């Protein structure tokens, strides 16, 4: 099984490959996805890393609060997104 990890407070200068290398120290990284703003296309400062369960738990404990690119990462298990009503204009 794999686990999705929320990673927040990512420095804008950090690349997906750099984050993959940081998490790769704790096991195999299955995927890394940075989240971009829908309207501007700019990086929003957070993303998700997918790893297998055991490696993910170790990475969460080790990397929460770790300085990467001059910013302390906020790392925890990703929560399911709440369903929201459609936007009305």
PyMOL Python script that loads the backbone (N, CA, C, O; Angstrom):
from pymol import cmd

cmd.read_pdbstr("""\
ATOM      1  N   UNK A   1       0.840  -1.188   0.000  1.00  0.00           N
ATOM      2  CA  UNK A   1       0.000   0.000   0.000  1.00  0.00           C
ATOM      3  C   UNK A   1       0.885   1.252   0.000  1.00  0.00           C
ATOM      4  O   UNK A   1       2.005   1.247   0.510  1.00  0.00           O
ATOM      5  N   UNK A   2       0.355   2.297  -0.575  1.00  0.00           N
ATOM      6  CA  UNK A   2       1.093   3.551  -0.568  1.00  0.00           C
ATOM      7  C   UNK A   2       0.324   4.587   0.239  1.00  0.00           C
ATOM      8  O   UNK A   2      -0.883   4.477   0.450  1.00  0.00           O
ATOM      9  N   UNK A   3       1.057   5.584   0.675  1.00  0.00           N
ATOM     10  CA  UNK A   3       0.479   6.633   1.508  1.00  0.00           C
ATOM     11  C   UNK A   3       0.828   7.976   0.895  1.00  0.00           C
ATOM     12  O   UNK A   3       1.953   8.197   0.448  1.00  0.00           O
ATOM     13  N   UNK A   4      -0.156   8.873   0.880  1.00  0.00           N
ATOM     14  CA  UNK A   4       0.052  10.219   0.378  1.00  0.00           C
ATOM     15  C   UNK A   4       0.436  11.124   1.545  1.00  0.00           C
ATOM     16  O   UNK A   4      -0.198  11.100   2.599  1.00  0.00           O
ATOM     17  N   UNK A   5       1.477  11.915   1.342  1.00  0.00           N
ATOM     18  CA  UNK A   5       2.009  12.796   2.379  1.00  0.00           C
ATOM     19  C   UNK A   5       1.833  14.237   1.933  1.00  0.00           C
ATOM     20  O   UNK A   5       2.242  14.611   0.834  1.00  0.00           O
ATOM     21  N   UNK A   6       1.217  15.050   2.797  1.00  0.00           N
ATOM     22  CA  UNK A   6       1.101  16.490   2.543  1.00  0.00           C
ATOM     23  C   UNK A   6       2.406  17.153   2.942  1.00  0.00           C
ATOM     24  O   UNK A   6       2.936  16.878   4.018  1.00  0.00           O
ATOM     25  N   UNK A   7       2.935  18.031   2.082  1.00  0.00           N
ATOM     26  CA  UNK A   7       4.160  18.769   2.384  1.00  0.00           C
ATOM     27  C   UNK A   7       3.855  20.247   2.161  1.00  0.00           C
ATOM     28  O   UNK A   7       3.594  20.672   1.035  1.00  0.00           O
ATOM     29  N   UNK A   8       3.890  21.021   3.232  1.00  0.00           N
ATOM     30  CA  UNK A   8       3.590  22.446   3.149  1.00  0.00           C
ATOM     31  C   UNK A   8       4.796  23.296   3.469  1.00  0.00           C
ATOM     32  O   UNK A   8       5.820  22.800   3.937  1.00  0.00           O
ATOM     33  N   UNK A   9       4.662  24.583   3.212  1.00  0.00           N
ATOM     34  CA  UNK A   9       5.701  25.576   3.473  1.00  0.00           C
ATOM     35  C   UNK A   9       6.963  25.298   2.652  1.00  0.00           C
ATOM     36  O   UNK A   9       8.083  25.488   3.128  1.00  0.00           O
ATOM     37  N   UNK A  10       6.761  24.848   1.419  1.00  0.00           N
ATOM     38  CA  UNK A  10       7.883  24.556   0.529  1.00  0.00           C
ATOM     39  C   UNK A  10       8.394  25.862  -0.061  1.00  0.00           C
ATOM     40  O   UNK A  10       7.604  26.681  -0.531  1.00  0.00           O
ATOM     41  N   UNK A  11       9.696  26.061  -0.041  1.00  0.00           N
ATOM     42  CA  UNK A  11      10.296  27.262  -0.635  1.00  0.00           C
ATOM     43  C   UNK A  11      10.007  27.279  -2.134  1.00  0.00           C
ATOM     44  O   UNK A  11      10.031  26.235  -2.786  1.00  0.00           O
ATOM     45  N   UNK A  12       9.734  28.465  -2.678  1.00  0.00           N
ATOM     46  CA  UNK A  12       9.411  28.588  -4.093  1.00  0.00           C
ATOM     47  C   UNK A  12      10.602  28.212  -4.981  1.00  0.00           C
ATOM     48  O   UNK A  12      10.422  27.914  -6.161  1.00  0.00           O
ATOM     49  N   UNK A  13      11.802  28.225  -4.428  1.00  0.00           N
ATOM     50  CA  UNK A  13      12.999  27.867  -5.197  1.00  0.00           C
ATOM     51  C   UNK A  13      13.239  26.353  -5.231  1.00  0.00           C
ATOM     52  O   UNK A  13      14.112  25.889  -5.964  1.00  0.00           O
ATOM     53  N   UNK A  14      12.486  25.582  -4.455  1.00  0.00           N
ATOM     54  CA  UNK A  14      12.654  24.136  -4.390  1.00  0.00           C
ATOM     55  C   UNK A  14      11.977  23.481  -5.591  1.00  0.00           C
ATOM     56  O   UNK A  14      10.862  23.851  -5.958  1.00  0.00           O
ATOM     57  N   UNK A  15      12.652  22.509  -6.200  1.00  0.00           N
ATOM     58  CA  UNK A  15      12.076  21.791  -7.342  1.00  0.00           C
ATOM     59  C   UNK A  15      11.490  20.458  -6.876  1.00  0.00           C
ATOM     60  O   UNK A  15      11.768  19.996  -5.770  1.00  0.00           O
ATOM     61  N   UNK A  16      10.679  19.852  -7.735  1.00  0.00           N
ATOM     62  CA  UNK A  16      10.121  18.533  -7.422  1.00  0.00           C
ATOM     63  C   UNK A  16      11.240  17.507  -7.261  1.00  0.00           C
ATOM     64  O   UNK A  16      11.151  16.629  -6.403  1.00  0.00           O
ATOM     65  N   UNK A  17      12.298  17.607  -8.080  1.00  0.00           N
ATOM     66  CA  UNK A  17      13.424  16.670  -7.968  1.00  0.00           C
ATOM     67  C   UNK A  17      14.144  16.825  -6.637  1.00  0.00           C
ATOM     68  O   UNK A  17      14.547  15.828  -6.038  1.00  0.00           O
ATOM     69  N   UNK A  18      14.314  18.059  -6.162  1.00  0.00           N
ATOM     70  CA  UNK A  18      14.963  18.274  -4.861  1.00  0.00           C
ATOM     71  C   UNK A  18      14.137  17.649  -3.746  1.00  0.00           C
ATOM     72  O   UNK A  18      14.682  17.001  -2.853  1.00  0.00           O
ATOM     73  N   UNK A  19      12.814  17.846  -3.796  1.00  0.00           N
ATOM     74  CA  UNK A  19      11.949  17.268  -2.767  1.00  0.00           C
ATOM     75  C   UNK A  19      11.974  15.743  -2.849  1.00  0.00           C
ATOM     76  O   UNK A  19      11.958  15.067  -1.821  1.00  0.00           O
ATOM     77  N   UNK A  20      12.015  15.200  -4.063  1.00  0.00           N
ATOM     78  CA  UNK A  20      12.116  13.747  -4.252  1.00  0.00           C
ATOM     79  C   UNK A  20      13.394  13.217  -3.593  1.00  0.00           C
ATOM     80  O   UNK A  20      13.372  12.159  -2.966  1.00  0.00           O
ATOM     81  N   UNK A  21      14.502  13.945  -3.733  1.00  0.00           N
ATOM     82  CA  UNK A  21      15.768  13.524  -3.123  1.00  0.00           C
ATOM     83  C   UNK A  21      15.704  13.575  -1.601  1.00  0.00           C
ATOM     84  O   UNK A  21      16.228  12.686  -0.930  1.00  0.00           O
ATOM     85  N   UNK A  22      15.066  14.604  -1.050  1.00  0.00           N
ATOM     86  CA  UNK A  22      14.941  14.726   0.412  1.00  0.00           C
ATOM     87  C   UNK A  22      14.145  13.544   0.962  1.00  0.00           C
ATOM     88  O   UNK A  22      14.566  12.907   1.928  1.00  0.00           O
ATOM     89  N   UNK A  23      12.999  13.248   0.353  1.00  0.00           N
ATOM     90  CA  UNK A  23      12.168  12.139   0.824  1.00  0.00           C
ATOM     91  C   UNK A  23      12.786  10.788   0.469  1.00  0.00           C
ATOM     92  O   UNK A  23      12.556   9.799   1.166  1.00  0.00           O
ATOM     93  N   UNK A  24      13.561  10.740  -0.599  1.00  0.00           N
ATOM     94  CA  UNK A  24      14.196   9.503  -1.030  1.00  0.00           C
ATOM     95  C   UNK A  24      15.187   8.941  -0.029  1.00  0.00           C
ATOM     96  O   UNK A  24      15.545   7.766  -0.106  1.00  0.00           O
ATOM     97  N   UNK A  25      15.633   9.760   0.905  1.00  0.00           N
ATOM     98  CA  UNK A  25      16.538   9.285   1.956  1.00  0.00           C
ATOM     99  C   UNK A  25      15.835   8.307   2.896  1.00  0.00           C
ATOM    100  O   UNK A  25      16.492   7.585   3.646  1.00  0.00           O
ATOM    101  N   UNK A  26      14.489   8.281   2.856  1.00  0.00           N
ATOM    102  CA  UNK A  26      13.708   7.451   3.781  1.00  0.00           C
ATOM    103  C   UNK A  26      12.988   6.308   3.081  1.00  0.00           C
ATOM    104  O   UNK A  26      12.235   5.572   3.719  1.00  0.00           O
ATOM    105  N   UNK A  27      13.207   6.149   1.784  1.00  0.00           N
ATOM    106  CA  UNK A  27      12.590   5.053   1.050  1.00  0.00           C
ATOM    107  C   UNK A  27      12.253   5.473  -0.368  1.00  0.00           C
ATOM    108  O   UNK A  27      12.581   6.577  -0.802  1.00  0.00           O
ATOM    109  N   UNK A  28      11.592   4.573  -1.083  1.00  0.00           N
ATOM    110  CA  UNK A  28      11.257   4.828  -2.481  1.00  0.00           C
ATOM    111  C   UNK A  28      10.108   5.833  -2.587  1.00  0.00           C
ATOM    112  O   UNK A  28       9.054   5.663  -1.975  1.00  0.00           O
ATOM    113  N   UNK A  29      10.336   6.873  -3.371  1.00  0.00           N
ATOM    114  CA  UNK A  29       9.314   7.880  -3.632  1.00  0.00           C
ATOM    115  C   UNK A  29       8.585   7.475  -4.905  1.00  0.00           C
ATOM    116  O   UNK A  29       9.198   7.351  -5.965  1.00  0.00           O
ATOM    117  N   UNK A  30       7.274   7.267  -4.798  1.00  0.00           N
ATOM    118  CA  UNK A  30       6.483   6.841  -5.943  1.00  0.00           C
ATOM    119  C   UNK A  30       6.084   8.023  -6.824  1.00  0.00           C
ATOM    120  O   UNK A  30       6.038   7.900  -8.048  1.00  0.00           O
ATOM    121  N   UNK A  31       5.793   9.177  -6.198  1.00  0.00           N
ATOM    122  CA  UNK A  31       5.453  10.363  -6.980  1.00  0.00           C
ATOM    123  C   UNK A  31       5.602  11.623  -6.129  1.00  0.00           C
ATOM    124  O   UNK A  31       5.528  11.585  -4.901  1.00  0.00           O
ATOM    125  N   UNK A  32       5.816  12.741  -6.827  1.00  0.00           N
ATOM    126  CA  UNK A  32       5.875  14.065  -6.203  1.00  0.00           C
ATOM    127  C   UNK A  32       5.015  14.981  -7.068  1.00  0.00           C
ATOM    128  O   UNK A  32       5.166  15.013  -8.289  1.00  0.00           O
ATOM    129  N   UNK A  33       4.112  15.726  -6.428  1.00  0.00           N
ATOM    130  CA  UNK A  33       3.256  16.632  -7.183  1.00  0.00           C
ATOM    131  C   UNK A  33       3.161  17.973  -6.455  1.00  0.00           C
ATOM    132  O   UNK A  33       2.700  18.040  -5.316  1.00  0.00           O
ATOM    133  N   UNK A  34       3.601  19.039  -7.125  1.00  0.00           N
ATOM    134  CA  UNK A  34       3.441  20.387  -6.596  1.00  0.00           C
ATOM    135  C   UNK A  34       2.094  20.919  -7.061  1.00  0.00           C
ATOM    136  O   UNK A  34       1.651  20.607  -8.166  1.00  0.00           O
ATOM    137  N   UNK A  35       1.444  21.713  -6.232  1.00  0.00           N
ATOM    138  CA  UNK A  35       0.133  22.266  -6.555  1.00  0.00           C
ATOM    139  C   UNK A  35       0.296  23.701  -7.043  1.00  0.00           C
ATOM    140  O   UNK A  35       0.927  24.532  -6.390  1.00  0.00           O
ATOM    141  N   UNK A  36      -0.289  23.970  -8.211  1.00  0.00           N
ATOM    142  CA  UNK A  36      -0.234  25.305  -8.813  1.00  0.00           C
ATOM    143  C   UNK A  36      -1.606  25.959  -8.771  1.00  0.00           C
ATOM    144  O   UNK A  36      -2.633  25.281  -8.780  1.00  0.00           O
ATOM    145  N   UNK A  37      -1.609  27.283  -8.724  1.00  0.00           N
ATOM    146  CA  UNK A  37      -2.834  28.062  -8.739  1.00  0.00           C
ATOM    147  C   UNK A  37      -3.529  27.884 -10.089  1.00  0.00           C
ATOM    148  O   UNK A  37      -2.881  27.942 -11.134  1.00  0.00           O
ATOM    149  N   UNK A  38      -4.835  27.669 -10.066  1.00  0.00           N
ATOM    150  CA  UNK A  38      -5.593  27.461 -11.302  1.00  0.00           C
ATOM    151  C   UNK A  38      -5.550  28.658 -12.236  1.00  0.00           C
ATOM    152  O   UNK A  38      -5.434  28.497 -13.451  1.00  0.00           O
ATOM    153  N   UNK A  39      -5.641  29.843 -11.680  1.00  0.00           N
ATOM    154  CA  UNK A  39      -5.739  31.042 -12.508  1.00  0.00           C
ATOM    155  C   UNK A  39      -4.390  31.558 -12.981  1.00  0.00           C
ATOM    156  O   UNK A  39      -4.248  31.941 -14.142  1.00  0.00           O
ATOM    157  N   UNK A  40      -3.396  31.573 -12.097  1.00  0.00           N
ATOM    158  CA  UNK A  40      -2.100  32.153 -12.461  1.00  0.00           C
ATOM    159  C   UNK A  40      -1.073  31.112 -12.891  1.00  0.00           C
ATOM    160  O   UNK A  40      -0.102  31.445 -13.570  1.00  0.00           O
ATOM    161  N   UNK A  41      -1.279  29.861 -12.503  1.00  0.00           N
ATOM    162  CA  UNK A  41      -0.319  28.811 -12.825  1.00  0.00           C
ATOM    163  C   UNK A  41       0.909  28.820 -11.937  1.00  0.00           C
ATOM    164  O   UNK A  41       1.831  28.031 -12.145  1.00  0.00           O
ATOM    165  N   UNK A  42       0.935  29.711 -10.939  1.00  0.00           N
ATOM    166  CA  UNK A  42       2.090  29.803 -10.032  1.00  0.00           C
ATOM    167  C   UNK A  42       1.997  28.750  -8.938  1.00  0.00           C
ATOM    168  O   UNK A  42       0.908  28.382  -8.497  1.00  0.00           O
ATOM    169  N   UNK A  43       3.155  28.277  -8.512  1.00  0.00           N
ATOM    170  CA  UNK A  43       3.271  27.307  -7.430  1.00  0.00           C
ATOM    171  C   UNK A  43       2.686  27.897  -6.149  1.00  0.00           C
ATOM    172  O   UNK A  43       2.949  29.056  -5.827  1.00  0.00           O
ATOM    173  N   UNK A  44       1.892  27.107  -5.414  1.00  0.00           N
ATOM    174  CA  UNK A  44       1.215  27.601  -4.219  1.00  0.00           C
ATOM    175  C   UNK A  44       1.969  27.336  -2.923  1.00  0.00           C
ATOM    176  O   UNK A  44       1.511  27.756  -1.860  1.00  0.00           O
ATOM    177  N   UNK A  45       3.125  26.644  -2.976  1.00  0.00           N
ATOM    178  CA  UNK A  45       3.921  26.441  -1.769  1.00  0.00           C
ATOM    179  C   UNK A  45       3.648  25.141  -1.036  1.00  0.00           C
ATOM    180  O   UNK A  45       4.150  24.932   0.068  1.00  0.00           O
ATOM    181  N   UNK A  46       2.855  24.265  -1.643  1.00  0.00           N
ATOM    182  CA  UNK A  46       2.643  22.961  -1.025  1.00  0.00           C
ATOM    183  C   UNK A  46       2.486  21.901  -2.107  1.00  0.00           C
ATOM    184  O   UNK A  46       2.307  22.204  -3.287  1.00  0.00           O
ATOM    185  N   UNK A  47       2.560  20.652  -1.668  1.00  0.00           N
ATOM    186  CA  UNK A  47       2.445  19.557  -2.617  1.00  0.00           C
ATOM    187  C   UNK A  47       2.236  18.241  -1.898  1.00  0.00           C
ATOM    188  O   UNK A  47       1.983  18.207  -0.694  1.00  0.00           O
ATOM    189  N   UNK A  48       2.346  17.162  -2.649  1.00  0.00           N
ATOM    190  CA  UNK A  48       2.118  15.829  -2.103  1.00  0.00           C
ATOM    191  C   UNK A  48       3.207  14.887  -2.589  1.00  0.00           C
ATOM    192  O   UNK A  48       3.648  14.953  -3.737  1.00  0.00           O
ATOM    193  N   UNK A  49       3.633  14.003  -1.679  1.00  0.00           N
ATOM    194  CA  UNK A  49       4.619  12.977  -1.986  1.00  0.00           C
ATOM    195  C   UNK A  49       3.954  11.645  -1.679  1.00  0.00           C
ATOM    196  O   UNK A  49       3.295  11.499  -0.650  1.00  0.00           O
ATOM    197  N   UNK A  50       4.124  10.680  -2.562  1.00  0.00           N
ATOM    198  CA  UNK A  50       3.559   9.348  -2.334  1.00  0.00           C
ATOM    199  C   UNK A  50       4.696   8.359  -2.118  1.00  0.00           C
ATOM    200  O   UNK A  50       5.639   8.282  -2.905  1.00  0.00           O
ATOM    201  N   UNK A  51       4.578   7.595  -1.014  1.00  0.00           N
ATOM    202  CA  UNK A  51       5.574   6.586  -0.648  1.00  0.00           C
ATOM    203  C   UNK A  51       4.828   5.366  -0.108  1.00  0.00           C
ATOM    204  O   UNK A  51       3.625   5.433   0.146  1.00  0.00           O
ATOM    205  N   UNK A  52       5.552   4.237   0.070  1.00  0.00           N
ATOM    206  CA  UNK A  52       4.880   3.096   0.697  1.00  0.00           C
ATOM    207  C   UNK A  52       4.685   3.400   2.186  1.00  0.00           C
ATOM    208  O   UNK A  52       5.356   4.271   2.739  1.00  0.00           O
ATOM    209  N   UNK A  53       3.766   2.680   2.827  1.00  0.00           N
ATOM    210  CA  UNK A  53       3.323   3.010   4.183  1.00  0.00           C
ATOM    211  C   UNK A  53       4.445   3.150   5.209  1.00  0.00           C
ATOM    212  O   UNK A  53       4.526   4.163   5.903  1.00  0.00           O
ATOM    213  N   UNK A  54       5.312   2.140   5.309  1.00  0.00           N
ATOM    214  CA  UNK A  54       6.358   2.150   6.333  1.00  0.00           C
ATOM    215  C   UNK A  54       7.337   3.304   6.115  1.00  0.00           C
ATOM    216  O   UNK A  54       7.700   4.004   7.060  1.00  0.00           O
ATOM    217  N   UNK A  55       7.760   3.496   4.867  1.00  0.00           N
ATOM    218  CA  UNK A  55       8.697   4.581   4.562  1.00  0.00           C
ATOM    219  C   UNK A  55       8.049   5.942   4.790  1.00  0.00           C
ATOM    220  O   UNK A  55       8.709   6.876   5.245  1.00  0.00           O
ATOM    221  N   UNK A  56       6.759   6.059   4.477  1.00  0.00           N
ATOM    222  CA  UNK A  56       6.053   7.327   4.642  1.00  0.00           C
ATOM    223  C   UNK A  56       6.015   7.746   6.110  1.00  0.00           C
ATOM    224  O   UNK A  56       6.251   8.912   6.429  1.00  0.00           O
ATOM    225  N   UNK A  57       5.723   6.816   6.991  1.00  0.00           N
ATOM    226  CA  UNK A  57       5.664   7.149   8.423  1.00  0.00           C
ATOM    227  C   UNK A  57       7.018   7.617   8.934  1.00  0.00           C
ATOM    228  O   UNK A  57       7.098   8.565   9.715  1.00  0.00           O
ATOM    229  N   UNK A  58       8.076   6.957   8.498  1.00  0.00           N
ATOM    230  CA  UNK A  58       9.428   7.352   8.905  1.00  0.00           C
ATOM    231  C   UNK A  58       9.765   8.740   8.363  1.00  0.00           C
ATOM    232  O   UNK A  58      10.335   9.564   9.078  1.00  0.00           O
ATOM    233  N   UNK A  59       9.415   9.001   7.103  1.00  0.00           N
ATOM    234  CA  UNK A  59       9.702  10.300   6.483  1.00  0.00           C
ATOM    235  C   UNK A  59       8.932  11.422   7.177  1.00  0.00           C
ATOM    236  O   UNK A  59       9.479  12.504   7.391  1.00  0.00           O
ATOM    237  N   UNK A  60       7.673  11.177   7.530  1.00  0.00           N
ATOM    238  CA  UNK A  60       6.857  12.194   8.209  1.00  0.00           C
ATOM    239  C   UNK A  60       7.507  12.580   9.529  1.00  0.00           C
ATOM    240  O   UNK A  60       7.646  13.764   9.833  1.00  0.00           O
ATOM    241  N   UNK A  61       7.900  11.594  10.304  1.00  0.00           N
ATOM    242  CA  UNK A  61       8.516  11.866  11.609  1.00  0.00           C
ATOM    243  C   UNK A  61       9.841  12.602  11.463  1.00  0.00           C
ATOM    244  O   UNK A  61      10.140  13.505  12.245  1.00  0.00           O
ATOM    245  N   UNK A  62      10.632  12.223  10.470  1.00  0.00           N
ATOM    246  CA  UNK A  62      11.968  12.795  10.311  1.00  0.00           C
ATOM    247  C   UNK A  62      11.946  14.190   9.681  1.00  0.00           C
ATOM    248  O   UNK A  62      12.783  15.028  10.016  1.00  0.00           O
ATOM    249  N   UNK A  63      11.008  14.446   8.780  1.00  0.00           N
ATOM    250  CA  UNK A  63      11.076  15.669   7.983  1.00  0.00           C
ATOM    251  C   UNK A  63      10.150  16.792   8.448  1.00  0.00           C
ATOM    252  O   UNK A  63      10.312  17.927   8.000  1.00  0.00           O
ATOM    253  N   UNK A  64       9.198  16.521   9.318  1.00  0.00           N
ATOM    254  CA  UNK A  64       8.336  17.592   9.806  1.00  0.00           C
ATOM    255  C   UNK A  64       9.172  18.603  10.589  1.00  0.00           C
ATOM    256  O   UNK A  64       9.776  18.266  11.608  1.00  0.00           O
ATOM    257  N   UNK A  65       9.201  19.834  10.108  1.00  0.00           N
ATOM    258  CA  UNK A  65       9.990  20.890  10.746  1.00  0.00           C
ATOM    259  C   UNK A  65      11.403  21.024  10.203  1.00  0.00           C
ATOM    260  O   UNK A  65      12.118  21.950  10.585  1.00  0.00           O
ATOM    261  N   UNK A  66      11.825  20.117   9.316  1.00  0.00           N
ATOM    262  CA  UNK A  66      13.181  20.175   8.763  1.00  0.00           C
ATOM    263  C   UNK A  66      13.314  21.351   7.799  1.00  0.00           C
ATOM    264  O   UNK A  66      12.410  21.615   7.007  1.00  0.00           O
ATOM    265  N   UNK A  67      14.435  22.049   7.869  1.00  0.00           N
ATOM    266  CA  UNK A  67      14.706  23.189   7.000  1.00  0.00           C
ATOM    267  C   UNK A  67      15.138  22.703   5.624  1.00  0.00           C
ATOM    268  O   UNK A  67      16.135  21.994   5.488  1.00  0.00           O
ATOM    269  N   UNK A  68      14.374  23.094   4.601  1.00  0.00           N
ATOM    270  CA  UNK A  68      14.710  22.793   3.213  1.00  0.00           C
ATOM    271  C   UNK A  68      14.528  24.088   2.425  1.00  0.00           C
ATOM    272  O   UNK A  68      13.421  24.623   2.355  1.00  0.00           O
ATOM    273  N   UNK A  69      15.588  24.581   1.843  1.00  0.00           N
ATOM    274  CA  UNK A  69      15.511  25.818   1.068  1.00  0.00           C
ATOM    275  C   UNK A  69      15.230  27.039   1.921  1.00  0.00           C
ATOM    276  O   UNK A  69      14.682  28.027   1.431  1.00  0.00           O
ATOM    277  N   UNK A  70      15.600  26.982   3.193  1.00  0.00           N
ATOM    278  CA  UNK A  70      15.401  28.130   4.076  1.00  0.00           C
ATOM    279  C   UNK A  70      14.039  28.187   4.744  1.00  0.00           C
ATOM    280  O   UNK A  70      13.731  29.164   5.428  1.00  0.00           O
ATOM    281  N   UNK A  71      13.219  27.160   4.561  1.00  0.00           N
ATOM    282  CA  UNK A  71      11.893  27.129   5.189  1.00  0.00           C
ATOM    283  C   UNK A  71      11.681  25.793   5.885  1.00  0.00           C
ATOM    284  O   UNK A  71      12.112  24.752   5.388  1.00  0.00           O
ATOM    285  N   UNK A  72      11.013  25.823   7.041  1.00  0.00           N
ATOM    286  CA  UNK A  72      10.721  24.605   7.789  1.00  0.00           C
ATOM    287  C   UNK A  72       9.510  23.918   7.181  1.00  0.00           C
ATOM    288  O   UNK A  72       8.418  24.484   7.160  1.00  0.00           O
ATOM    289  N   UNK A  73       9.699  22.695   6.685  1.00  0.00           N
ATOM    290  CA  UNK A  73       8.604  21.955   6.064  1.00  0.00           C
ATOM    291  C   UNK A  73       7.544  21.577   7.088  1.00  0.00           C
ATOM    292  O   UNK A  73       7.851  21.304   8.249  1.00  0.00           O
ATOM    293  N   UNK A  74       6.306  21.565   6.646  1.00  0.00           N
ATOM    294  CA  UNK A  74       5.196  21.028   7.439  1.00  0.00           C
ATOM    295  C   UNK A  74       4.798  19.733   6.746  1.00  0.00           C
ATOM    296  O   UNK A  74       4.299  19.748   5.621  1.00  0.00           O
ATOM    297  N   UNK A  75       5.019  18.622   7.420  1.00  0.00           N
ATOM    298  CA  UNK A  75       4.830  17.314   6.800  1.00  0.00           C
ATOM    299  C   UNK A  75       3.880  16.490   7.657  1.00  0.00           C
ATOM    300  O   UNK A  75       4.101  16.318   8.856  1.00  0.00           O
ATOM    301  N   UNK A  76       2.808  15.975   7.024  1.00  0.00           N
ATOM    302  CA  UNK A  76       1.903  15.063   7.715  1.00  0.00           C
ATOM    303  C   UNK A  76       1.153  14.217   6.703  1.00  0.00           C
ATOM    304  O   UNK A  76       1.228  14.453   5.498  1.00  0.00           O
ATOM    305  N   UNK A  77       0.431  13.230   7.206  1.00  0.00           N
ATOM    306  CA  UNK A  77      -0.334  12.364   6.316  1.00  0.00           C
ATOM    307  C   UNK A  77      -1.441  13.180   5.662  1.00  0.00           C
ATOM    308  O   UNK A  77      -2.151  13.929   6.333  1.00  0.00           O
ATOM    309  N   UNK A  78      -1.579  13.033   4.362  1.00  0.00           N
ATOM    310  CA  UNK A  78      -2.601  13.778   3.622  1.00  0.00           C
ATOM    311  C   UNK A  78      -3.990  13.296   4.038  1.00  0.00           C
ATOM    312  O   UNK A  78      -4.216  12.103   4.238  1.00  0.00           O
ATOM    313  N   UNK A  79      -4.907  14.241   4.162  1.00  0.00           N
ATOM    314  CA  UNK A  79      -6.299  13.929   4.495  1.00  0.00           C
ATOM    315  C   UNK A  79      -7.130  13.951   3.224  1.00  0.00           C
ATOM    316  O   UNK A  79      -6.807  14.669   2.277  1.00  0.00           O
ATOM    317  N   UNK A  80      -8.194  13.169   3.200  1.00  0.00           N
ATOM    318  CA  UNK A  80      -9.092  13.172   2.044  1.00  0.00           C
ATOM    319  C   UNK A  80      -9.721  14.549   1.905  1.00  0.00           C
ATOM    320  O   UNK A  80     -10.094  15.173   2.899  1.00  0.00           O
ATOM    321  N   UNK A  81      -9.835  15.014   0.685  1.00  0.00           N
ATOM    322  CA  UNK A  81     -10.390  16.334   0.434  1.00  0.00           C
ATOM    323  C   UNK A  81     -11.896  16.321   0.687  1.00  0.00           C
ATOM    324  O   UNK A  81     -12.600  15.408   0.258  1.00  0.00           O
ATOM    325  N   UNK A  82     -12.374  17.338   1.385  1.00  0.00           N
ATOM    326  CA  UNK A  82     -13.800  17.453   1.655  1.00  0.00           C
ATOM    327  C   UNK A  82     -14.533  17.792   0.368  1.00  0.00           C
ATOM    328  O   UNK A  82     -14.033  18.551  -0.462  1.00  0.00           O
ATOM    329  N   UNK A  83     -15.708  17.230   0.212  1.00  0.00           N
ATOM    330  CA  UNK A  83     -16.509  17.599  -0.952  1.00  0.00           C
ATOM    331  C   UNK A  83     -17.165  18.943  -0.670  1.00  0.00           C
ATOM    332  O   UNK A  83     -17.712  19.178   0.407  1.00  0.00           O
ATOM    333  N   UNK A  84     -17.096  19.808  -1.655  1.00  0.00           N
ATOM    334  CA  UNK A  84     -17.668  21.133  -1.517  1.00  0.00           C
ATOM    335  C   UNK A  84     -18.725  21.334  -2.579  1.00  0.00           C
ATOM    336  O   UNK A  84     -18.652  20.741  -3.655  1.00  0.00           O
ATOM    337  N   UNK A  85     -19.716  22.173  -2.283  1.00  0.00           N
ATOM    338  CA  UNK A  85     -20.724  22.447  -3.312  1.00  0.00           C
ATOM    339  C   UNK A  85     -20.086  23.183  -4.485  1.00  0.00           C
ATOM    340  O   UNK A  85     -19.083  23.876  -4.313  1.00  0.00           O
ATOM    341  N   UNK A  86     -20.658  23.037  -5.666  1.00  0.00           N
ATOM    342  CA  UNK A  86     -20.107  23.736  -6.831  1.00  0.00           C
ATOM    343  C   UNK A  86     -20.092  25.254  -6.627  1.00  0.00           C
ATOM    344  O   UNK A  86     -20.949  25.816  -5.946  1.00  0.00           O
ATOM    345  N   UNK A  87     -19.104  25.893  -7.229  1.00  0.00           N
ATOM    346  CA  UNK A  87     -19.002  27.357  -7.124  1.00  0.00           C
ATOM    347  C   UNK A  87     -20.052  27.995  -8.015  1.00  0.00           C
ATOM    348  O   UNK A  87     -20.318  27.535  -9.125  1.00  0.00           O
ATOM    349  N   UNK A  88     -20.641  29.062  -7.503  1.00  0.00           N
ATOM    350  CA  UNK A  88     -21.622  29.808  -8.282  1.00  0.00           C
ATOM    351  C   UNK A  88     -21.088  31.200  -8.540  1.00  0.00           C
ATOM    352  O   UNK A  88     -20.489  31.822  -7.663  1.00  0.00           O
ATOM    353  N   UNK A  89     -21.303  31.674  -9.729  1.00  0.00           N
ATOM    354  CA  UNK A  89     -20.807  32.995 -10.097  1.00  0.00           C
ATOM    355  C   UNK A  89     -21.935  33.960 -10.260  1.00  0.00           C
ATOM    356  O   UNK A  89     -21.707  35.129 -10.570  1.00  0.00           O
TER     357      UNK A  89
END
""", "prot")
cmd.dss("prot")
cmd.show_as("cartoon", "prot")
cmd.util.cbc("prot")
cmd.orient("prot")
